[in-house]
Amino acid sequence: MKVLQVHKFYYQKDGATNAMLFLSSLLEQAGHTVIPFSMKGKRNRETPYDKYFVDEMELRQTGDASFFQKISLAKRILYNGQAKRNIKRLLAQEDIDVAHLHNIYHHIGPSILPVLKKKGVKIVMTLHDLKLLSPNYLMYHHGKIHEEDAKGWYLSCIKNKCVSERRGESTLLTMEMIFHHKIMKYYERYVDTFIAPSEFLLKKCIEYGWPAEKFVHIPHPIDITSQAKEYRDGDSVVYAGRISEEKGISVLLDSAARTSSIPYRIIGEGPLLPALRLKAKREGLENVTFEGFQEGRMLEESLERARILVLPSVCYENAPLSILEGKCLGKVVLGSDTGGVKELLSSEFLFKRGDAEELAKKINLWYNASSTERKKVGNQMREEVKRRNSPDLHLKKILKLYRAKK
C-alpha cells in the first residue's frame, strides 16, 4: 500500500510531528510505502519527494512584512495554489492508495483535497488539536477557554483577538475558517474519516455539528520498548514542554511556592519563559530551576531523574504524548483535569485545572510516598500504556481504517 503522509513539518518538532513520523515508521516496518508531503526546510529529513514540498512559511514573523507580502500570505492561507500544483505533479508519478493528513492548516491548506479525491484517493485526517472547530487551535486565549470562538461564523474571534493582539491576524484566520468551512466546505466534503486521538475531541466535534459517522477514536501509539529501562526513582518534580500560558506553568510555580522543600525543574522554551524566570526570582523560588530546551538523550536523562512528571495545562488538551511518555518511564504522572487528560490518568493523579493548592497537595503526597509505592504506581501506568497504546494495536486499527470502503 502507498500512503501519503501530509503534515506541515518533516522533522522532529512537536507532538503532532512526532506522531506522524512514528506512524510513518510503523507503516514502513510493516512493508508499506510512505510518501511525505510537507513544507521545505533546512531541518527536514532527507527524502526524494522534497521536490514536491511547498515553500516554507512562518506565520509568527509577519509583523514587519510589507503590505504586498501580507496580501500574498493571506492569499496563500486561503488557497495554496502551489500545494495544488505540486500534489498534481506527485500524483502523476505515484499511485497513492491513502492520503493521511495531519496538521495542514495555513501552511499547506485544503487546496490539495479536491485533487486527491478526483484521483480516487481515500482521505483520512488525524486531529491533533481543535483547529477543525475554531480559528484558535487551542480555544484558549487571554487567560481562559473561549468556546464562543467556535460558534456560528467564528466572528467573536475577531472581537476577542483570539489569535494574537494583532487584530489583523485574528481576522485573517477567521476569514480562513469561513472560506474553508462555511463557503467551500473542503474538510466536510472531501475527508472520508477523521481520527480523534481522544474521546474528548471526538465528542467536542460532534457537539459543534460534525456528523458522528465521520469520526473514529484511535489512541496515539507509544514505543514502550524504547523507554523500557530499569525503574529509577528520581529526585524532583519535572515539567517538560512548551513554556507558554496555556500550559499552566504559572500554576506549577504557585505550587512550588507552597512546597518549598521539593525541587522543581522546568524544561523547555517558549514565549512565557522570561516572565516566569522573573516571577520565580521575584518570589524567591529557590527550589525552581529552568533548564532550557533539551532533546535526545539529554532530555531522556532529565526525565529519568524525575520523581514526578506534571502537565498543569489550563487549556483543552487532546491526547498529550508527554503523559504517555511519562507513563512509559514508570513515573508518577500528574495532570490537570482538562480535555483528554482525564482519559489518560485516574482521579488520584488529576487535579482541578488552574488549582495550584490542589496540585501542591498531590505533589506533596506522591513526592513523600515511599519509593516502593511510587514504583508500584509506575508499573501500573506502564501496563496501561501497553494495553491501550501499543504500536501493534495502533497500526492494526489504522490499516483497518485505510482498507475500509469509502
N, C-alpha and C positions, 0 to 999 in steps of 0.2 A: 504494500500500500504506500502511495506517495502522499505525504501530509505536509501542507504548507503551514508553517507556524508564523503568525503575523503579530509583531509587537514592536513598539517604537524604539526599544533598545536591544542591542545584541552583545551585551557584556554584562558581567555581574554588577548589579547596581542596587536593586531594591527587591522587596519580597515578590512582587509580580514578575519581574525579570527572572529572578532565580527560579521561580516556579515554572516558568516557560522553558528555561534551559534544562531543568531537571526532567520535565516531561519529554523534551526532545531527546535526551539521552536514554530514557526508558524505551521510547519508541525505536530508536536506533539499535539498542541492545536486543530488541525483540525482532529485528530483521527488517524493519520498515525504513523507508527513505524519508528523511526530514529535510525540507527546503525552507530556509528562513526568508522572511521579507520584513525589512526594518528600515531604520534611518542610517545613513552613512555616519561614520565617526572614527576617530583615531584609536579609540579604545576597543573597538569591535573585535570579536573573534574572526579569525580568517575563514573565509568561505568563498567558493567560486561564484556564489549568487549575489555578491555585493554589487555587481554591475547593475542589478535591478533595484537596488535600495534607493530611497528618496533622499533628497538633500536634508542636511541637519537643520533643526530649528530649535531655538531656545526662547520660550515664551517669557521667561523672567528677565530678559535683558533687552526689552523693547522700550524702556523709558527714554533713552536718548536717540531712538531711531527717528529718521526723518518722516515727514508726512507721507511721502510716497512709499517708503519702506513699510510703514504701518498699514497702508492700504493693501500692499502686496501680501503682507502677513495675514490680514483679515480675509482676503480672497482665498488664500491657501487653506486657512482653517475651515472656511465654509465649503470649499470644494477643491480638493487637491488633484489638479489635472495631471501633474507629474506621476502621482501614485497610480492613477488610472492608466496612463500610457505604459508605465513600467510593468504593471501587472499583466497587461495585454501582451507585452513582449515575452514575459516569463511563461505565460500560458501557451504561447505559440511554440515554445520549446519543450515544455514539460506537461505531461498528462497528470493533473492533480486530482486525487480522489476526494480529499477533505481539506478544507481551509479552517484552521483553528485560530481564531482571533483572540487576542489578549487586550492589552491597552493600546488602542489605535487612535483614540480621540486626539484631536488637534493636529498631531504630527503626521499621521498617515490619513486618517479620516475614512468615511464610508463610501467614497467615490469608487473604491475597488469592488464593492459588493455586487452591483448590477453586472459587472464584467464576470465575476466568479459565477454568479447564478446563470448567466447566459451560456456559460461553458458547461453547465450541469454539475458544478462542484458543490458538494454538501458543505454548509457553513455552520460551524458551532463557535460559541464565544464564551470564554471564561470571564466571569465578572470579578474583578479584583477590588472594586470599590463601588461607590454609589453614583458614579458618573452617568449611568443609564437613566437616573432619576432627577438629577439636579446639576446646574452649571458648576456648583461647588461639589467636587467629588467626595468630600467628607460630610457634607451637610453641616459643617461646623465652621463658625467664624465669629469674631467679636465676643469670644468667651462663652459661647453656648451653641447648642444644636438648633438649626433653623430648618425644620421640615417644611415651612411655608414656601421655601425656595423651590420645592419640587412640585408645587401645586399649579394648576392652570397652565398659563403660558410662561411661567417662571419669572414674571415681571418683578416680583418682590426682590429678586436677586439684584436687580439694578438699583432699586431703592435702598437695599441693605448694604450695597457694595460688597457682595458676598465673596468675590474672588480676591480683591485687594483694595487698598484705599484709593487706587485709581479707578474712578467710576467707569472709565473707558474700557478697562479690561473686563469688568463685570458685564458691561453692555455687550461687548463682542462675544463673550462666551454664552450669554443669554441668547443672542441672535443665532449663534451656532446651534443651540438646543432647539430653538423654534424652527429653524430651517431643516435640521436633520430629523426631528421627531414629529413636529406638528404639520409641516408642509410636505417634505419628501418622504417621511416615514421610512428612512433607509433601514434602520435596525429592525423595525417592526415587520417590514416586508421581506427582507432578504435573509435574516439569520434564522436558521432552522431550529436550533436549540441553544438556550443559554445555560451555562453551567454555573451554579451558585455553590461556592465552597462552604457556605454556612446556611442553615435553615433560616436564620435571621434575615439574610439578604433575599432569599427566595420569597419569604413572606412579605418583606417590605416592597418588593417589586409588584407582587400581586395586589397588595394594599393600594398601590398607586395606579392600578388599572391594567397591568400587563396580564395576558392570559396564562393561567397556571400550566396549561398543557405545553407551553413553550419552554418550561424550566425543568431542570433536573438538579438534584443536590448530590454533588460528588465532593467529599472532603479532600483537602490538599494531601499529597503524599509527603512522607519524610523519610530520608535514608537513615534508618536507625543503625545500620551496620557501621556507618562512618563515625557514629557517636558512641559506639559500644566499647566503652572503656571501664576500667575498674572504678567503682564508686569512690569519689573523693569529696570529703566534707570540707567545704570552704570556710572562709573567714569574714565574708562581707555580704552586703545587700547590693545587688547589681542591676542597673538598667542599661540596656544596650539597644541603641536605635537612633532614630532621628530626634534631634533636640528642637522641638517645636511646640507651640502652645497646646495643640490638640492631644499631644502625647502625655500631658499631665505631669510633667517633670516638676512643676511648681508645687504640686500636691505632694510629690515624693520628698521634696526639700522640707516642706512643712512637717512631714512625718519624721524626717531626720532630726528636726529641731526637738521633737518630742522624745526621741530615743538617742540621746547624745553619746551614749556609751557604745553604740553599734556603728561600725564603719560602713559608709556608702560609697560606691564607685559608679560614676556616670560615664558611659562610653558612647561616643558618637559626636556628630557635628550637626549644626542647623542654625536657623535664624535666631533662636532664643538663647543660644549659648552665652553671649556676652551679658545679657540681662540676668541670667541665672548665676553666672560667676559673681556678678555684683551683689546679687541677693544673698548668696552664701557668705560672701565677705562681710557685708553689712550686718548680717545676723550672727556672725561669729560661728558659722557651722564648720568647725574644725574636723568633724567626722565625715565630711563630704569632700571627695576628690573628683576632678574632671579629667578624664584620661584621653579625650580626643577620639578621632576616628581610628578604628582598628579593623583589620580584616585578616583572613587566612589563619595561620597557626597562632598569631598573636592574639586574635580575638578568641580562638578556641581555648587558649590558656587562661585568658581572663574569665571566661565563662566557667571553666572548670574550678577556678578559685572562688567562685560564688558559693555562698551558703544558701542564699535565697535570690531568685530572679523575680523582678517585678515589672509588670506592664500597667502603669497607672493611667491609661488613656481616659480622656474626658469626651472624646468623640465616639461615634459609632465605629467599632472595629468589625471587620468582616470575619476572617479566619486567620489571625496573625501567626505567621511562621515562627516568630520569636517564642511564642508559648510552646509550640510543638517541639522546637529545638531544645528548649529548657527541659521539657519532659523527657526527651531522648537522653539527656545527660543525667537523668535521675535526680534532678534538683527539685526542691520545693519551689513551686511557681505560684505567685500571687497575681491576680488581675482584677481590674475594676469590672463591675457587673454591666458591661456595655456591649450591645450588639451580639456578635457571635462568640465572644469570650465565654459567655455563660454555657456554651455548648462544649467547651474545652476543659473547664475546671468545675469541680464540685463546690458546693456552698462554703465549705470550710476554707477554701482558698480564694474566695471572692470578697470584695469589699465594695461599698457603695461608691459609685463614680463621684470623684471630687471630694471624698470624705477623708481628710488627712488623719483625723483622730482614729477612725476605724482601721485605716491602713497601718498606722503606728501600732495599734494593739495586735493586729495579725502578724506584723513583722516581729514584735517583741515575743509573741507566743512561739513562733516557729524558729526564731533565731536561738532562743534559750531552751528549746526542746532538746532531748537527748539526741546524740548522733545516730543512735540505733533507730529512734523514731523517724528522724528525717530520712534515713536510708530506706526504711520501710515504705514511707510515702513516695520517695523517688522511684522505688521499684514498681509500685502500683501505677505511677504515672507512665513509666516506660511500657508497662504491659498494655495500658490503654492505647498508647500510640501504635504499638504492634498490631493490635486488633483493628483499630479504626483507620489508620493512616499508612498502612504498609504499601510500598511501591507496587507490589504484585497485584494487590486488590485494586489500587487506583488504575493501573494500566488495564486491568480486565474490564473495569467499568467504562473507561474511555474508549476502548476498542469496541465494546458493545454499542456504545453511542455512535461511533463512527460508522458502524456497519448497519445500523437500524435504517429502515426505509424513511425517506424524507416525508 
